[in-house]
Amino acid sequence: MGKVAARLKVMPNSPDVDLDDLQERLEDSLPEGAKISRTDREDVAFGLVALLPTVIIPDEAGGTEAVEESFADVDGVESVDVDQMGRI
């Protein structure tokens, strides 16, 4: 079974959210078998910055759904969307 790299766009619910702390909580929330290879940041608007973690997951049924759900449950997260995805 191969692996997939998915870059997700995680929007915090406020510009006041500590992004370093949020990034750590996202890493802690990952389901088994998933890992973050890197995290970029993107200025959105009005001081709001999105986190763009690239997550490596096994290529299996369900895709990024488990990661998206775990990230969405993290305190301080407004939304989670898949930005890019591809096999590695």
ChimeraX attribute file (.defattr): number of C-alpha atoms within 10 A of each C-alpha:
attribute: neighborCount
match mode: 1-to-1
recipient: residues
	/A:1	5
	/A:2	9
	/A:3	14
	/A:4	19
	/A:5	21
	/A:6	24
	/A:7	24
	/A:8	23
	/A:9	22
	/A:10	26
	/A:11	21
	/A:12	22
	/A:13	14
	/A:14	13
	/A:15	15
	/A:16	11
	/A:17	15
	/A:18	11
	/A:19	16
	/A:20	10
	/A:21	10
	/A:22	19
	/A:23	17
	/A:24	10
	/A:25	15
	/A:26	22
	/A:27	16
	/A:28	13
	/A:29	17
	/A:30	18
	/A:31	15
	/A:32	10
	/A:33	8
	/A:34	19
	/A:35	18
	/A:36	17
	/A:37	12
	/A:38	11
	/A:39	14
	/A:40	11
	/A:41	13
	/A:42	13
	/A:43	10
	/A:44	11
	/A:45	9
	/A:46	7
	/A:47	10
	/A:48	15
	/A:49	19
	/A:50	23
	/A:51	22
	/A:52	22
	/A:53	22
	/A:54	22
	/A:55	21
	/A:56	22
	/A:57	23
	/A:58	17
	/A:59	16
	/A:60	11
	/A:61	7
	/A:62	8
	/A:63	14
	/A:64	23
	/A:65	11
	/A:66	15
	/A:67	22
	/A:68	19
	/A:69	14
	/A:70	16
	/A:71	26
	/A:72	19
	/A:73	14
	/A:74	15
	/A:75	13
	/A:76	19
	/A:77	18
	/A:78	14
	/A:79	15
	/A:80	21
	/A:81	15
	/A:82	15
	/A:83	13
	/A:84	11
	/A:85	16
	/A:86	11
	/A:87	12
	/A:88	11
